[in-house]
Amino acid sequence: MTDELATFDFELPRDHIATEPARPRDSAKLLHVRSGEAPDLRIIRDLPGLLREGDLLIANNTAVIRAQLSATRGEAKIGITLDRILADGSWHALARNSRKLKPNDTLNFGDDPVTASVVENEGDGAVSIRFSVEGDAFDAFLERVGALALPPYIDRPFGPTAQDDSDYRTIFSEHRGAVAAPTAGLHFTPDLLAALDAKGIQRRTLTLHVGAGTFLPVRSSIAEHRMHAEWGEIDAETAQAINETRARGGRVVAVGTTSLRLLESAAQEDGTVQPWRGETSIFIKPGYRFKAVDLLMTNFHLPRSTLFMLVCAFNGTDTMREAYAYAIANGLRFYSYGDACLLERAP
């Protein structure tokens, strides 16, 4: 490991990795982190009291699809994880045992009538494929033969369960297309949303379809790491709400790193945001100057990951290393089904 990656490494005992969410969801722990102050341990239900009237909460309304597929090409078994839909209607995907795949090869999915053809083998396990159906028929196909692409650290020896179908879905879910859930949103309940409304905290949503690359650690060097592109959209109503909030001195609170990355992709130098639609592969690491987001609510991330680098950029590397050490010492639960932290951006 290079010295620069060692900065973003830490040891996490395996029993700190959550394999199911807190029940009820808003009973999970929430670590309030501010630069120069000791971490303040709360629970998710305390969130309205940590925000101010006039703040604007932005959540990701993507909905998770059953992106994990088992295919065959002749006698060969090919594992497919859908990553994102491309402009021409084909899909970018990550494939296991893909070395011999060639353009126009046909992939079969058991006895299902739907097939896929290989458009391109990009190498390193990345392929683009086109399915024989689209729209509602494609959605029905995924429901029949697909499985949730749960993160590898959630131990499911026999595959995702029916409970995961419910647990791995946020209250904001609306637009299908994500491989992974925007996990900070998993903590929200109707009661919590009602409490936020009563406090005078505004809420809007955007869409970022989280891709399979979100789980990938930085393996070589930060400079050489390539982020996977993800498709997103900010509509005019949300952009206007952001600009009005900032103009009157309110704060923009991103629910999750996915929301933050899209907001920062769309932000102008003065912090204003215009309606936005397209792909982003933004890589936020220490040294980045934030333009649109003042607070970030997020779960605890993998060591050496781009997401841990992002929170270090947001609050300072020393602050976040201390916060993670506090979380581990106090038994907080990590990763997708785990607890969360509320970060107030360092000056």
C-alpha positions in Angstrom: 0.0 0.0 0.0 1.3 3.4 -0.9 1.8 6.0 1.9 -1.0 8.2 0.5 -3.4 5.3 0.7 -2.3 4.4 4.2 -3.7 7.8 5.3 -7.2 6.5 4.4 -6.8 3.0 5.9 -8.1 1.8 9.2 -8.8 -1.5 10.9 -12.4 -2.4 11.5 -13.4 -5.4 13.6 -15.7 -7.7 11.6 -18.4 -7.6 14.3 -18.8 -3.9 13.6 -20.1 -4.6 10.1 -23.9 -4.4 10.1 -25.7 -7.3 8.4 -29.2 -5.9 8.9 -30.5 -2.4 9.7 -31.7 -1.0 13.0 -35.4 -1.6 13.7 -37.1 0.8 13.6 -34.8 2.5 11.1 -34.7 5.9 12.8 -33.4 4.2 16.0 -29.9 3.9 14.5 -27.1 5.9 16.0 -26.1 9.3 14.6 -22.6 10.7 15.3 -22.6 14.5 15.0 -19.1 15.6 13.8 -17.8 19.1 13.7 -14.2 20.2 13.1 -12.5 21.1 16.3 -15.2 19.7 18.6 -15.6 16.3 20.2 -18.0 13.9 18.4 -21.6 14.0 19.8 -23.4 10.7 19.8 -27.1 10.8 19.1 -29.7 8.8 17.3 -31.3 9.4 13.9 -34.5 10.7 15.5 -32.5 13.6 16.9 -31.8 14.9 13.4 -34.5 17.6 13.3 -32.9 19.1 16.5 -29.5 19.2 14.9 -30.8 21.2 11.9 -32.2 24.7 11.6 -35.5 26.1 10.4 -34.9 27.0 6.7 -32.3 24.3 6.0 -32.9 22.3 2.9 -32.5 18.5 2.9 -31.7 16.9 -0.4 -32.2 13.1 -0.8 -31.6 10.7 -3.6 -34.8 9.2 -5.0 -33.2 6.4 -7.0 -34.7 2.9 -6.6 -32.6 -0.3 -6.6 -33.1 -2.8 -9.4 -32.3 -6.6 -9.2 -29.0 -6.1 -10.9 -27.3 -9.4 -10.2 -27.8 -12.0 -13.1 -26.5 -15.5 -13.8 -26.0 -16.0 -17.5 -24.5 -18.7 -19.8 -22.7 -18.5 -23.1 -22.7 -22.1 -24.4 -21.2 -24.1 -21.5 -19.6 -21.1 -19.8 -21.2 -19.5 -16.8 -21.1 -15.7 -16.7 -21.9 -13.6 -13.7 -23.4 -10.2 -14.6 -23.8 -7.2 -12.4 -25.6 -4.4 -14.2 -23.9 -1.0 -13.7 -25.8 1.6 -15.7 -28.0 2.0 -18.7 -26.3 3.8 -21.7 -27.7 6.4 -24.0 -28.3 3.9 -26.8 -30.4 1.6 -24.5 -27.6 -0.9 -23.9 -26.2 -1.6 -20.4 -22.7 -1.2 -19.0 -22.1 -4.2 -16.7 -19.4 -5.9 -14.7 -18.9 -9.5 -15.7 -17.2 -12.5 -14.0 -15.6 -15.0 -16.4 -15.8 -12.5 -19.2 -12.4 -12.9 -20.8 -13.6 -14.8 -23.9 -16.8 -12.8 -24.5 -16.9 -11.3 -28.0 -19.2 -8.8 -29.7 -22.5 -10.5 -30.9 -22.1 -13.4 -28.4 -25.5 -14.4 -27.0 -26.1 -14.6 -23.3 -28.9 -16.8 -21.9 -30.6 -16.7 -18.5 -31.7 -20.2 -17.8 -35.0 -21.0 -19.4 -36.1 -17.4 -19.6 -37.1 -16.2 -23.1 -35.1 -12.9 -22.7 -31.5 -13.0 -24.0 -28.7 -10.4 -24.2 -26.0 -9.9 -26.9 -22.5 -8.6 -26.2 -21.9 -5.1 -27.7 -18.3 -4.7 -26.5 -15.9 -6.3 -24.2 -13.9 -3.5 -22.6 -11.5 -5.7 -20.7 -11.0 -5.8 -16.9 -14.4 -7.4 -16.5 -16.3 -4.5 -18.0 -18.8 -5.2 -20.9 -21.7 -3.5 -22.6 -24.7 -5.7 -23.4 -28.1 -5.2 -25.1 -31.1 -7.1 -23.9 -33.8 -8.4 -26.2 -36.5 -6.5 -24.3 -36.8 -2.9 -22.9 -39.2 -0.9 -20.7 -41.8 -2.8 -18.7 -40.8 -6.1 -20.2 -37.2 -5.6 -19.0 -38.4 -4.6 -15.5 -40.5 -7.8 -15.4 -37.4 -9.8 -16.6 -35.3 -8.5 -13.7 -38.0 -9.3 -11.2 -38.1 -12.9 -12.5 -34.5 -13.8 -12.8 -32.4 -11.0 -11.1 -31.3 -10.6 -7.5 -30.2 -7.6 -5.4 -26.5 -6.9 -5.8 -26.0 -6.6 -2.1 -22.5 -5.3 -1.0 -20.0 -8.1 -0.6 -19.6 -7.4 3.2 -23.3 -8.2 3.9 -23.0 -12.0 4.5 -25.8 -13.8 2.6 -24.4 -17.3 1.8 -27.7 -18.3 0.1 -28.3 -14.9 -1.6 -30.4 -11.9 -0.6 -33.5 -12.6 1.4 -37.1 -11.4 1.1 -36.4 -9.1 4.1 -33.5 -7.5 2.1 -36.0 -6.6 -0.6 -37.7 -4.4 1.9 -34.6 -3.3 4.0 -32.5 -2.3 1.0 -35.0 0.3 -0.2 -35.3 3.9 1.0 -38.5 5.8 1.7 -37.5 8.2 -1.2 -37.3 5.4 -3.8 -39.0 6.5 -7.0 -36.9 6.1 -10.2 -35.6 2.6 -10.9 -32.0 2.3 -12.0 -29.6 1.9 -9.1 -27.4 -1.1 -8.5 -26.7 -0.1 -4.9 -29.0 1.7 -2.5 -28.2 5.3 -1.4 -27.8 4.0 2.1 -28.0 7.2 4.1 -31.6 7.4 3.0 -32.4 4.0 4.6 -32.6 5.7 8.0 -35.7 7.8 7.2 -39.2 6.9 8.3 -42.6 8.7 7.9 -42.3 9.9 11.5 -38.9 11.4 10.9 -40.0 13.2 7.8 -43.0 14.6 9.7 -40.7 15.9 12.4 -38.4 17.5 9.9 -41.5 19.2 8.3 -42.7 20.4 11.7 -39.2 22.0 12.3 -39.5 24.0 9.1 -36.8 22.0 7.2 -37.5 21.8 3.5 -37.1 18.7 1.5 -36.3 18.0 -2.1 -35.0 15.1 -4.1 -32.6 14.4 -7.0 -31.8 11.2 -8.9 -28.4 9.5 -9.0 -28.4 5.9 -10.1 -25.7 4.4 -8.0 -23.5 2.0 -10.0 -21.6 -1.2 -9.2 -18.3 0.8 -9.0 -19.4 2.3 -5.7 -18.0 -0.7 -3.8 -14.5 -0.6 -5.4 -11.6 0.4 -3.3 -8.6 2.4 -4.6 -6.1 -0.3 -5.4 -3.1 1.4 -7.0 -2.8 5.2 -6.4 -5.2 8.0 -6.0 -3.9 9.7 -9.1 -4.5 6.6 -11.2 -7.9 5.7 -9.8 -10.8 5.9 -12.4 -14.3 6.5 -11.1 -17.2 4.7 -12.8 -19.7 7.1 -14.4 -23.2 7.3 -12.9 -26.3 8.9 -14.4 -28.1 11.6 -12.6 -30.7 14.4 -12.8 -31.5 17.6 -10.8 -34.9 19.1 -11.9 -35.7 22.8 -12.1 -37.7 22.7 -8.8 -34.9 21.3 -6.8 -32.3 23.6 -8.4 -34.5 26.6 -7.6 -35.0 25.5 -4.0 -31.2 25.2 -3.5 -30.6 28.6 -4.9 -33.3 30.2 -2.8 -32.0 28.5 0.3 -28.5 29.7 -0.2 -29.7 33.2 -1.1 -31.4 33.6 2.3 -28.6 32.1 4.3 -30.0 28.6 4.8 -27.9 25.5 4.6 -28.0 22.7 2.1 -27.9 19.2 3.7 -27.1 16.3 1.4 -28.5 12.9 2.4 -25.7 10.6 1.4 -22.5 10.9 -0.7 -24.5 10.2 -3.9 -26.6 13.3 -3.4 -23.5 15.3 -2.5 -21.6 14.1 -5.6 -24.4 15.1 -8.0 -24.9 18.5 -6.3 -21.2 19.3 -6.6 -21.2 18.1 -10.2 -24.0 20.6 -11.0 -22.8 23.5 -8.9 -21.4 26.7 -10.3 -18.4 28.4 -8.7 -20.7 30.7 -6.7 -22.6 27.7 -5.3 -25.7 28.1 -7.4 -27.1 25.0 -9.1 -28.8 24.8 -12.5 -31.1 21.9 -13.7 -28.7 19.1 -14.7 -29.0 15.8 -16.5 -26.2 13.4 -17.6 -23.3 11.3 -16.3 -20.9 12.2 -13.6 -17.6 10.6 -12.6 -16.6 13.2 -10.1 -13.8 12.1 -7.6 -13.9 14.2 -4.5 -10.8 13.9 -2.3 -8.9 16.2 0.2 -8.1 19.5 -1.4 -11.5 19.8 -3.2 -13.4 23.0 -2.6 -17.1 22.4 -1.9 -19.5 24.8 -3.6 -23.1 23.6 -2.9 -23.2 21.4 0.3 -23.0 22.6 3.9 -23.8 19.4 5.8 -23.6 15.8 4.9 -25.5 12.9 6.5 -23.8 9.6 5.5 -23.0 6.1 6.8 -19.6 4.9 7.7 -17.5 3.9 4.7 -14.9 1.3 3.7 -11.2 1.9 4.3 -9.2 3.1 1.3 -12.5 3.9 -0.5 -13.3 7.0 -2.5 -16.2 7.6 -0.2 -13.9 7.8 2.9 -11.7 10.2 1.0 -14.8 12.3 0.2 -15.7 12.6 3.9 -12.1 13.5 4.7 -12.3 16.2 2.1 -15.5 17.5 3.7 -14.5 17.6 7.3 -10.7 17.2 7.3 -8.7 13.9 7.4 -7.7 14.2 11.0 -11.2 15.0 12.1 -12.7 12.0 10.2 -10.0 9.6 11.4 -10.7 10.6 15.0 -14.5 10.3 14.4 -14.1 6.8 12.9 -11.9 5.8 15.8 -14.6 7.1 18.2 -17.3 5.1 16.3 -15.3 1.9 16.5 -14.5 2.4 20.2 -18.2 3.0 21.0 -19.6 0.1 19.0 -21.2 1.9 16.1 -22.2 -0.3 13.2 -20.6 0.3 9.8 -21.5 0.2 6.1 -24.8 0.0 4.2 -27.0 -1.3 7.0 -25.1 0.5 9.8 -25.3 3.7 11.7 -24.7 7.2 10.3 -22.9 10.5 11.0 -23.9 14.1 10.4 -20.9 16.1 9.2 -20.8 19.9 9.3 -18.3 21.1 6.6 -15.0 22.4 7.8 -14.2 26.0 6.8 
